[in-house]
Amino acid sequence: MNPSTIDMPGLKSASPTFVIPPQVWLLTLCAFAIGTAEFVIAGLLTQISSSLHITEGRAGYLIIAYAMAVVVGGPPLTIFLSRFEKKRVLVGIMAVFALANLITAMNHNFTLLLVARVLAGLCQGPFYGIGAVVATRLVPADHAGKAVGQMFAGLTIATVLGVPAGAWIGTHWGWPSTLYIVAAVAVLADIGLVATLHAMPSHEVPVSVRRQLRSFRNPQLLASLAFTALAWTGFMTFYAYIAPVAQFLAGYSREGTTMVLVVVGVGMLIGNRIGGRGADRNLSSTLVLWPFVMMLSLLLVAVLVRSHWGFLLAVFGFGIASFANVAPMQMRVMKYGVDAPELAATANISAFNVANSIGGGLGGFIIDAPQLGGTYVAYAAIGASGLGLALIIFLEWKNIVAGHAQVN
């Protein structure tokens, strides 16, 4: 059976007019809280390092700890939680997530901070994996890409509003204040899920753990996960250290870095919308196009890093190109993991966070190395993204050629 002809289970039939349901918007708000918690550390890196008297590279371990929790804990937690009714699962996950951020905000011990970040990271994979499947079941089949893109727009809104606002709040009232606010948003979103999301069984026919795991025998699914990890490593290698690069090379003040993060976030919001629509129209071409454009934007970053306004223009393009990848990557994984959609979607979140971990480590090594430094972070990001681009061209070449032939 050709995976491209398989519809997602439980999807409604298409309708002439499409309005995103309010429950999907609530999932977006949850994703906003999670995305802010995940990425705001990048905007707070200099504040945290100063507060704890550690280097920016060591403070980056807070990013790595979160990412590794998603990678290691996400898939087994999703296998366990997918057997339960989805509304209760999502509500419970958001409650634990809020608690983890409260713990993070309430202490200045680096070890305890790492533990709290791990707890928060354990929530991300199951929420995005199960939430993405819930989002697709709330809309017509031909709008699945838009629904997933809308849910993941919470990540882009987090970069537009959450990360810059979090950095600004951290600068003026201390970085713990940011995480208190993240916890409050998570609680509000959780209340909304309790009030509006209807009960949704795990499966019409329960799927065994063995059958879910058998889905990963599909080489296309494994290749999709590898593509996500490789291409996204390029994103995080640069983005995790965008604040110190902006301050120490592009000449921005700590307050001015907030503007940089806003500009990047606006680009990400635009890119997310473009990517979701492109995934619905032509998934193969979209998967190839945006990693290539992201590499070009990173090259501009490297060339213009010492130019105050040139750097700002380059990171805006980086924001567009990077988040135009998110929905297509998720849709390809769900396409080839249709027998275990929650686990496949969560595995892709793990792949994103493998990239976050590798990218955070690679960028941290480069920025702390005396013989390298921030100038070389963008070049390292280009190399990692190039590996992902080569893989997806190999995987999708036949589909792209076939689609071009049909157009002609």
VENPE-V305683 format. One line per field, one symbol per residue. ss: DSSP state (h for helix, s for strand, l for the rest). phi: phi as a letter, one per 20 degrees, with the letter a starting at -180 (. if undefined). psi: psi as a letter, one per 30 degrees, with the letter a starting at -180 (. if undefined). A space follows every 10 residues. Layout:
ss->???
phi->???
psi->???
This chain:
ss->llhhhlllll lsllllllll lhhhhhhhhh hhhhhhhhhh hhhhhhhhhh hhlllhhhhl hhhhhhhhhh hhhhhhhhhh hllllhhhhh hhhhhhhhhh hhhhhllllh hhhhhhhhhh hhhhhhhhhh hhhhhhhlls hhhhhhhhhh hhhhhhhhhh hhhhhhhhhh hhhlhhhhhh hhhhhhhhhh hhhhhhllll llllllllhh hhhhhhhlhh hhhhhhhhhh hhhhhhhhhl lhhhhhhhll lllhhhhhhh hhhhhhhhhh hhhhhhhhhh hlhhhhhhhh hhhhhhhhhh hhhhlllhhh hhhhhhhhhh hhhhhhhhhh hhhhhhlhhh hhhhhhhhhh hhhhhhhhhh hhhhhhhhll lllhhhhhhh hhhhhhhhhh hhhhhhhhhh hhhhhhhl
phi->.egfeeeffn ffffcfdccf ffffffffff ffffffffef gffdgfffff femcffffff ffffffffff ffegffffgf fffdffffff ffffffffff fffffebcef ffffffffff ffefgfffff fffgffeecf gedfffffff fffgffffff dfffffffff fecnffgfff fgffffffff fffgfcfefc gfbfcgdfff ffffgeffff fffffffgff ffgfffgeff cffffffede nefgfffgfg ffffffffff ffffffffff ebfffffeff ffffffffff gffdfedgef fffffffgff ffefeffgff fffffedffb ffffffffff fgegfgffff fffffffefg ednfgeffff ffffffffff fffffdgfff ffffffff
psi->kkffgklkkg kllllekkkk lfeeeeeeee eeeeeeeeff eefgeeeeee efhlleeeff feeeeeeeee eefeeeeeee ffflkeeeee eeeeeeeeee eeeefglgke eeeeeeeeee effeeeeeee eeeeefffll eggeeeeeee effeeeeeee eeeeeeeeee efgkffeefe eeeeeeeeee eeeeefklkj lekejkklee eeeffgfjfe eeeeeeeeee efeeefeeef geeeeeefef gkleeffeee eeeeeeeeee eeeeeeeeee ejeeeeeeee eeeeeeeeee eeegfgkeee eeeefeeeee eefffeeeee eeefefhffi eeeeeeeeee eefeeeeeee eeeeeeffke fdafefeeee eeeeeeeeee eeeeegeeee eeeeeee.
